Structure formats: C-alpha cells, structure tokens
Amino acid sequence: MAKRNIGIYVAHDDDAIIGVGGTIVKTRAEGGEVYVIIVTDGANSHSSVFGFEKHPSKEEVRAKRREEIQKAMRVLDVSPESLFFLDRPDGRNDIWGEDEKLLGDILTITERERPDAVYSNYAFDPHTDHVAVGKMVERMLGKMSRKPEAFQFAIQGVIERPNRITPIADAVEKKKQALFEMKSQVLLDPYEDEGWQKQPRPILSEDEVRRFLSDRETFRIPKAAE
Ligand SMILES: [Zn+2]
C-alpha cells in the first residue's frame, strides 16, 4: 500500500487510541507520518465521573494524562513532537465549540502538515465534546481548497452504517498496550501510591475496553468531505 500521511483530531487524548490506534500502527508501518491534535486538557475525568476535587485535582489529572498519552503514542510509533495539545477545558465545548481562534489554529496545523486523510471524533456521538470536534473538523474542511479525505469514528456511540471498515487484527496488541499506558483511565487505582484516592471503578469499564479493542475500526465519511 502507498504511504499516506494522516492527521487525528480528538477531544480527549484516549479517543485517538480508541478510535484509530490500529490505523495509526498500520500507517506508521507503511512509512506514513501521523500527527494528533488533542483539543481538551482531559482534566475533568475524575471530577466528572467520581466527583473528586482533590487527590487527584484537575491539575494532577491533566499532568498525568499528558505523560500517559506521550508514552501511549510512543507505543504506536508517534513521537511527542507530533502531538498538538490545544488545552481547551475538558467538557466545556460550550466555551470552545464555536471558537474561531481554535478553528484557525487547527486549520493552520492542517495546512502545514498536508495530510492525505484526517480522522476525527464522530459528529453524532453521544458525548458533546466529540460532537463539537467532529463539527469543527467539518467546518475546517469547508475552508480548504485541497481537501484531504476525511473519516469520523464513534467512541460512545456506534456508527450504524459505516462507509469504511479497517481490519486491525495484526495491530490490536499494540493498540491494547497503548491504551493501557492511559492508566488513569483504564486501571482501578492507578496512582494510589502517589496519594490518589481509591476509585469505585476504572473510568473506562472492562466492557468498554473490550469493545474498544475489537479487531476492526469503523468510519463514517462526513458529508463535508464528499
Ligand atoms: Zn473522548
């Protein structure tokens, strides 16, 4: 297969692993470049799911996730220089969802990187941060004269009639290894030894993790890219 350069556009760091981890592995194995744009700071996972305000604080969650995603992306053969952190507040797409400055920054990165294809969150996902990023990428495509191919992937929802199904059986082990670098999201008590309080359950349940690590990745082609 010809080498292709791809860009990944996600609300939350782990969306990139869950949605396209296998596609990233395959792209890198074929010699293609991969960059990842992460829109939010991810700081809200423990406060919104468990109501934790300290141990960990939002700032501790943000910092830990930053370390974790860099390790996870190394597993997928993506270097830290290819990660763009836009640090908008997690869960607050009411603030950044229509932000023209953010759209401009995303467009600037895209024009510089010149991807053959872009992959983003699904504009009909149940999580509103995912919707906001999916729509923002659609708006970006509308501003581009030379459009890359575009695909969207669901995280919490399901794409009923996907336009593309990519088999990733040969890449799923690496995808799993990468996802388990996101210890704050997949383990029950990842940082108890650092004083994080005991969680009632992992942020991502075992069932979700099993579903996220299936042998295929499915995509919808957004109307804006047709
Ligand atoms: Zn997400």
Residues whose N, C-alpha, C, O or C-beta is under 5 A from the ligand:
A	BS01	ZN	A11 H12 D15
